[in-house]
Amino acid sequence: MDEVSNTPGRVGGRVMSRDGTPITYERYGEGPPLVLVSGALGTAAGGRALGGLLARRFSVVAYDRRGRGGSGDTGPYAVEREIEDLAAVAGEAGAGAALYGEGTGGALALAAVAAGLEAGAVAAYEPPYSAEAAERRRQVGVLLGEGRPLAALDLYLADPTVASGPRPRVTELRPGGAELAHTLAYDLAVLGDGMLPERLLARVHARVLVVDGGASPAWTRRAALALTAALPRARHRTLTGQTHEVAPHVLAPVLEEFLTEDRESAEAA
């Protein structure tokens, strides 16, 4: 592990994925291992608020998915490489690490477990499996294929599932935000055709908590309920008043309760 941060309470490191791509991460706290998997345009830095809250009970690892932050971006891209990245980070976090993913990050976490990654438990916030969002994703993919990543990013940011209220345009993003536009293609690949991958989900035998926001669009709730039904060992939870941009202080105790319960159940078995 290479140290990349000396900030008190936060330790940075780097792990090599199977194809040699360096993946950077941040670690918080002590306790059972938990890996945070970001959604579209997310980075390890985006997990600091949630990670800080969960660090009271867990050893939390947030990482930069390939093509983001300090991580590499070895081509050609394949979802299998992202699964290998997550496996490498989970191995660094500790045996049987739990996983929490937001948006497409939740879909990636579930795909990794279906592919054989052993996880103590999985929690996912609004993985966007739905026909309602398929057309917008298709349009984003077309713009990316035409070599227009900024236009694709603008279209993505206009998606009401990203958050309630008006979204910023590319020109209003914080410095460096537009540099992640090309990684939207990676999230589209993780989602495939966007429909619920029932055969894949049937192979997820870890306990799963599927969470959505009560103020998110109605189709998001339908997608969360369908996902819960398709998983062998899952439960569903709606957080009143929350949108796709869930508040860390609302989410943290829900995750803590689920993950602690899961660990206590495993130890009692």
C-alpha positions in Angstrom: 0.0 0.0 0.0 1.3 3.5 -0.9 0.3 6.3 1.4 -1.3 9.1 -0.5 -2.9 11.1 2.4 -1.8 12.2 5.8 -5.1 13.8 6.8 -6.0 12.9 10.4 -8.6 10.1 10.5 -8.3 9.4 6.8 -5.6 7.1 5.3 -5.2 6.9 1.6 -3.8 4.0 -0.4 -3.5 2.3 -3.7 -4.1 -1.2 -4.8 -3.4 -2.9 -8.2 -6.3 -4.4 -10.0 -5.9 -7.7 -11.9 -5.0 -6.0 -15.2 -2.5 -3.7 -13.5 -4.7 -0.7 -13.2 -3.9 1.3 -10.0 -7.0 1.9 -7.9 -6.8 4.6 -5.2 -8.9 4.6 -2.0 -9.5 6.2 1.3 -10.0 4.4 4.6 -11.8 5.6 7.7 -12.3 4.2 11.2 -11.8 0.8 12.7 -14.1 -2.3 12.8 -15.7 -4.7 10.3 -14.8 -3.7 6.7 -17.2 -1.9 4.5 -16.5 -0.7 0.9 -18.4 2.3 -0.6 -19.0 2.0 -4.3 -19.8 5.3 -6.0 -22.4 5.8 -8.7 -22.1 7.8 -11.9 -19.6 10.7 -11.6 -18.8 9.8 -8.0 -15.3 9.5 -6.5 -13.9 8.5 -3.1 -14.0 12.1 -2.0 -17.8 12.0 -2.4 -18.0 9.3 0.2 -16.3 11.3 3.0 -19.4 12.5 4.7 -21.0 9.1 4.8 -17.7 7.4 5.6 -17.1 9.7 8.5 -20.4 8.8 10.1 -20.0 5.0 9.5 -16.4 5.1 10.8 -17.7 5.0 14.3 -18.6 1.3 13.8 -16.8 0.2 10.7 -13.5 0.3 8.8 -14.8 2.2 5.8 -13.0 2.1 2.4 -14.2 4.5 -0.4 -12.4 4.2 -3.7 -12.0 6.0 -7.0 -13.5 3.8 -9.7 -11.3 3.5 -12.8 -11.1 6.6 -14.8 -11.8 8.8 -11.8 -9.8 10.6 -9.2 -6.3 9.1 -8.7 -7.2 5.7 -10.3 -6.0 4.5 -13.6 -8.0 3.9 -16.7 -6.5 1.0 -18.6 -8.4 0.2 -21.8 -10.4 -1.3 -23.3 -13.1 -0.9 -20.8 -15.1 -3.9 -19.7 -17.5 -4.4 -16.7 -15.4 -7.4 -15.8 -12.5 -5.1 -15.2 -14.6 -3.0 -12.8 -15.6 -6.1 -10.9 -11.9 -7.0 -10.6 -11.2 -3.5 -9.3 -13.9 -3.9 -6.6 -12.6 -7.3 -5.7 -9.1 -5.8 -5.3 -10.4 -3.0 -3.0 -12.5 -5.4 -1.0 -9.5 -7.7 -0.5 -7.6 -4.7 0.8 -10.5 -3.7 3.1 -10.6 -7.1 4.7 -12.2 -10.6 4.4 -15.9 -10.7 3.9 -16.2 -6.9 3.5 -19.7 -5.6 3.2 -20.6 -3.4 0.2 -22.7 -0.3 -0.2 -23.3 1.2 -3.6 -25.3 4.2 -4.7 -27.0 4.3 -8.1 -25.0 2.4 -10.6 -22.5 1.6 -7.8 -25.2 -0.6 -6.3 -25.7 -2.4 -9.6 -21.9 -2.9 -9.8 -21.8 -4.3 -6.3 -24.5 -6.7 -7.0 -22.8 -7.8 -10.3 -19.6 -8.4 -8.4 -21.2 -10.6 -5.8 -23.1 -12.5 -8.6 -19.7 -13.1 -10.2 -18.3 -14.7 -7.0 -17.0 -11.8 -4.8 -17.7 -12.9 -1.2 -19.4 -10.1 0.7 -20.7 -10.1 4.2 -23.7 -8.1 3.1 -24.8 -5.7 0.4 -26.8 -2.4 0.6 -27.8 -0.6 -2.6 -29.5 2.9 -2.9 -31.7 3.2 -6.0 -29.9 1.1 -8.6 -31.6 2.5 -11.8 -33.0 -0.7 -13.3 -36.0 0.6 -15.2 -37.5 0.9 -18.7 -38.6 4.5 -17.8 -34.9 5.6 -17.7 -33.8 3.5 -20.7 -34.5 6.2 -23.4 -32.4 8.9 -21.6 -29.6 6.4 -21.1 -29.8 5.5 -24.8 -29.5 9.2 -25.8 -26.5 9.7 -23.4 -24.9 6.7 -25.0 -25.4 8.1 -28.5 -23.8 11.4 -27.5 -20.8 9.5 -26.0 -20.5 7.4 -29.2 -20.4 10.6 -31.2 -17.5 11.9 -29.2 -19.6 14.6 -27.4 -19.0 13.8 -23.7 -19.9 17.2 -22.4 -23.3 17.1 -24.2 -23.8 13.7 -22.8 -23.0 15.0 -19.3 -25.5 17.9 -19.7 -28.2 15.4 -20.7 -27.4 13.2 -17.8 -27.5 16.1 -15.3 -30.9 17.0 -16.6 -32.2 13.6 -15.4 -34.8 14.1 -12.6 -33.6 10.8 -11.0 -30.2 12.4 -10.2 -31.8 14.7 -7.7 -34.9 16.8 -7.2 -34.9 20.4 -8.4 -32.9 22.0 -11.2 -29.5 20.4 -12.0 -26.3 22.4 -12.9 -25.1 22.4 -16.4 -21.6 21.3 -17.3 -20.3 24.9 -17.2 -21.5 25.2 -13.6 -19.8 22.1 -12.3 -17.0 22.4 -9.8 -13.5 22.4 -11.4 -12.6 19.0 -12.8 -16.2 17.7 -12.8 -16.5 17.6 -16.5 -13.4 15.5 -16.7 -15.5 12.5 -15.6 -17.9 12.8 -18.4 -16.4 9.9 -20.4 -16.9 7.5 -17.5 -20.7 7.7 -18.0 -20.1 5.1 -20.7 -18.8 2.8 -18.0 -22.0 3.2 -16.0 -24.1 2.5 -19.1 -22.1 -0.7 -19.6 -22.7 -1.8 -16.0 -26.5 -1.3 -16.5 -26.6 -3.1 -19.8 -30.0 -2.7 -21.4 -31.2 -1.2 -18.1 -33.7 -3.9 -17.4 -33.7 -6.0 -14.2 -31.0 -8.7 -14.8 -33.0 -11.4 -13.0 -30.6 -14.3 -13.9 -27.7 -12.4 -12.5 -29.5 -11.3 -9.4 -30.5 -14.9 -8.7 -26.8 -15.6 -8.1 -26.6 -13.0 -5.3 -26.8 -15.1 -2.1 -25.6 -12.4 0.3 -28.1 -10.6 2.4 -29.1 -7.3 0.6 -30.8 -4.1 1.7 -32.4 -2.2 -1.1 -33.1 1.5 -0.2 -34.9 4.3 -2.0 -36.0 7.8 -1.3 -39.6 8.7 -0.6 -39.3 11.9 -2.6 -37.7 10.2 -5.6 -39.8 9.6 -8.8 -42.4 6.8 -8.6 -40.6 4.6 -11.0 -37.6 4.5 -8.7 -39.7 2.9 -6.0 -41.1 0.4 -8.5 -37.5 -0.5 -9.5 -36.4 -0.9 -5.9 -39.4 -3.2 -5.1 -38.8 -5.3 -8.3 -35.1 -5.6 -7.4 -35.9 -6.7 -3.9 -38.3 -9.3 -5.2 -35.7 -10.6 -7.7 -33.0 -11.2 -5.0 -32.9 -14.4 -2.9 -32.3 -12.7 0.4 -33.3 -9.1 0.3 -35.4 -6.5 2.1 -36.6 -3.1 1.1 -36.6 0.3 2.9 -37.9 3.7 1.9 -36.4 6.8 3.5 -39.1 9.4 3.9 -38.4 12.8 2.2 -35.1 11.6 0.6 -34.3 12.0 -3.1 -31.6 10.3 -5.2 -29.1 12.6 -3.4 -29.7 10.9 -0.1 -28.6 12.8 3.1 -25.6 10.9 4.7 -27.0 11.5 8.3 -30.3 9.9 7.3 -28.7 7.0 5.5 -25.9 6.1 7.9 -28.0 4.8 10.8 -30.0 2.7 8.4 -26.9 1.1 7.0 -25.4 0.7 10.4 -28.5 -1.1 11.7 -28.6 -3.5 8.8 -24.9 -4.3 8.7 -24.6 -4.8 12.4 -27.7 -7.0 12.4 -26.2 -9.0 9.6 -22.9 -9.5 11.4 -24.5 -10.5 14.7 -26.7 -13.0 12.8 -23.6 -14.5 11.1 -21.8 -14.8 14.4 -24.7 -16.4 16.1 -25.1 -19.0 13.3 
